[in-house]
Amino acid sequence: LPPQTIQGIQAKCFRTLPDLISAYQQPNNGLVTPLLYPVHRWGQMADEDLDGEDSRGGGVGTWVSAPFTGRSHISQQLHQRLQEQVDSSPANDFMGFMADYLNHHLQLDLEALRHGHPQLRHLSNALLTACQTLHSEIDFTLVGLETLARVFDPPMSPRSPTQQQVSFSWATTAPNLELLLNKISTVNHLLSSLEKKVLKSLQETVSRHNLVLPSEAPAPPQTTKPLAVQSFEVKVGKLQRAVLMVDVESGTVAITKKGSGSPEETISYDKILQLIKYQSTQSKVRLVYDREPQKNLSRDFVFSNARKREAFCQLLQLMKIQHSNLDEPDLISVYVGTWNMGSTPPPRSIASWLTSRGLGHTLDETTTCIPHDIYVIGTQENSLGDREWVEFLRASLKTLMAIDYRVVALQCLWSIKMVVLVKPEHERRISHIHTSSVKTGIANTLGNKGAVGVSFLFNGTSFGFINCHLASGTEKTHRRNQNYSDILRSLALGDKRLSAFDLTLRFTHLFWFGDLNYRLDMDVQDVLAHVNKKEFETLLAVDQLNLEREKNKVFLRFSEGDISFPPTYRYERGSRDSYMWQKFKTTGVRINVPSWCDRILWKSHPETHLICNSYGCTDDIVTSDHSPVFATFEVGVTSQFVPKKAPGCDPEPLACIEWESIEVMVKTSSRSKCYIEFHSYCLEEAQRSGENTSQSCDIPGFLKLGWSSKHLPVLHPILSDLEYLGDQHLLLSVKGVESCESYGECCIAMKSMIGSMAQQFETFLFHRGEETGSMRGWMKVRVPKERRSTRERLYEWISFEEEEDTEPAGDSPACPKPL
């Protein structure tokens, strides 16, 4: 009998037949729970399945007895093994197609294989033809695929016992939608594995018969699809209109007046000095470029909408990257996706999800075809096998982007999965990969709820990714908060030397996403009314996640993109037209208010570059009751810095980090003395201060601590170059002298502290996901004059202006603003 209970119930085992019979005579007929659905007898099932079906003429013997004339020894051997399977196989028509393949087309695939083409095109055609009537003959197809797979199994020894026929457990179960979906999932798995099995069998046959395959020519290096020239209609000045033609491949921007046939001006990528985005006018940009020596010009362009402006800026950014002479990138694009698949296989195409098309803040159509450097895809309730899911994603990306993405990591916890894929050229830049998982199901022992995590270094930038599935139910807000806390404390990611630090401080960029399951605290009819009117701001005001974040209960200091798409849960499967907010259970009707359960958040170190370019959901993937959600990011990264002068080659002074004072306020009732521990990738090892020099407890529940410069260490970075130090961060931890337990941790960017004068800093302290106090003080980072040279990063040539300047009448001199 097929299982009709919840997952996790262990099957009963019996030593003897009387034990089994005795258990069966007990209540529930030996099952752990009463059956949820009736189970028909086999005869009754067979009669029902045959109702309305055409009788099939011709038995198996009609084609099995065909003569072997003209067939090769290999074909004869395989055909004989097929014939041995036929007597017990009801899939007559399917076996007919396969017999035809063995009779007429196997030799063609074998010949193609000998010439170095392992695609098995004729087998694919035969399988395609055989599966055309899959919806009405799915049972026969399943049995047929199993039979064909056994044909290509390794031959059994004469003394081996006869292989048992596989019988599908649902053959005696009343048909229903869930059963049909399970069958389709099984067919999907069989089809994906069958070609590999046939290919392996034929390759072994070729080797066994000394049919030596010719040496294959090395595959040409992969190239991405060339980007087509993109055009943008813009307004120049008050009345003039023009067309901007962006050719990323040639590295030029052509300006053509509307109605003119030839470009008025063509600007090459190396002449573009700066792009200025106006924040007061979201569709306006100023282009600063070099026309003549010692003369910079600027022109303002107004696009039809903000999306077009962002697409233009993104294409120019990509042009700069492709034509730069840098060995290592300054800027990469990161795609993050999350989808609760509802225990249902995905549709054939998930292109809209992977290209950020649908509802919300989406990419312009001119940039959706640009491949991202990193794809991080998290799923929940994913019923596919791990390898099958990874290959499906890689094949989907290869179809869309013509790039064979490499797998950095795959981490799974039951049906919670995360896959990290990167472009082939970035594979060598990835290091220090760590994976981890945490169960937060019943009693924190079941993995139906929980999280998976992956972390790694991209050159000198650390990334962390967490995909989670938190507790469900409108009333379980506190339980979800506890899930978050458990994950934060238990997930083992990042540098082990930083294991004592709050997880959210261990990475330059941390992305947290998944089915967070936070709901809307509003009557369902009111929610539906607001959704129909697209009044999302009203709904976001009662969003449980937003409310809990405002209370500092979860996701402290995290960021999230603006939500301008409808709630992603709970839709009717098969469409996105209506929400199925009623769920019928044995205990009654449960109300599932449409909610933004599926979210993507992030937290970055201070003074780093990260821009969210899109945040939305698809509107055409309807297999689950959740819609897939996507977000794309432009992320600045650092390289493994190589100094122009080797450290210590000259007796010149080195860089140093000096502290004038530090004042700390921590939430504790302890009166213990404390010290500060300093960590950074720019330090050879961790350093610590002396004990605090002042202490008071004027505010109940808080301890105020102070350190003077004499009790704070002077830190010496391993490199003294300004370009290197500007990318570094310091992690500080306030610890008790007696217990060495941390009262709180924080992160300080060194970039704004560089100079001869001390600069003030102020930041919050965190510990295990909670805000535990604050820290402020004065510090400076001294850099020798000989090491103060730096360069502009590729992402620094785009700047923002709050207010518009007076609009230039035409071409006007301009100088790039310092960034």
Secondary structure, 3 states (H helix, E strand, C coil): CCCCCCCCCCCCCCCCHHHHHHHHCCHHHHCCCCCCCCCCCHHHHHHHHHCCCCCCCCCCHHHHCCCCCCCCHHHHHHHHHHHHHHCCCCCHHHHHHHHHHHHHHHHHHHHHHHCCCCCCHHHHHHHHHHCCCCCCCHHHHHHHHHHHHHHCCCCCCCCCCCCCCCCCHHHHCCCCHHHHHHHHHHHHHHHHHHHHHHHHHHHHHHHHCCCCCCCCCCCCCCCCCCCCCEEEEEEECCCEEEEEEEECCCCEEEEEECCCCCCCEEEEHHHEEEEEEECCCCCEEEEEEEEECCEEEEEEEEECCHHHHHHHHHHHHHHHHHHCCCCCCCEEEEEEEEEECCCCCCCCCCHHHHCCCCEEECCCCCCCCCCCCEEEEEEECCCCCHHHHHHHHHHHHHHHHCCCCEEEEEEEECCEEEEEEECHHHHHHEEEEEEEEEECCHHHCCCCCEEEEEEEEECCEEEEEEEEECCCCCCCHHHHHHHHHHHHHHCCCCCHHHCCCCHHHCCCEEEEEEECCCCECCCHHHHHHHHHCCCHHHHHCCEHHHHHHHCCCCCCCCEECCCCCCCCECECCCCCCCECCEEEECCEEEECCCECCEEEEEEECCCCCEEEEEEEECCCCCCCCECCEEEEEEEECCCCCCCCCCCCCCCCCCCEEEEEEEEEEEECCCCCCEEEEEECCCCCCCEECCCCCEEECCCCCEEEEEEEHHHCCCECCCCCCHHHHCCCEEEEEEEECCCCCEEEEEEEECHHHECCCCEEEEEEEEECCEEEEEEEEEEEEECCHHHCCCCCCCCCCEEEECCCCCCCCCCEECCCCCC
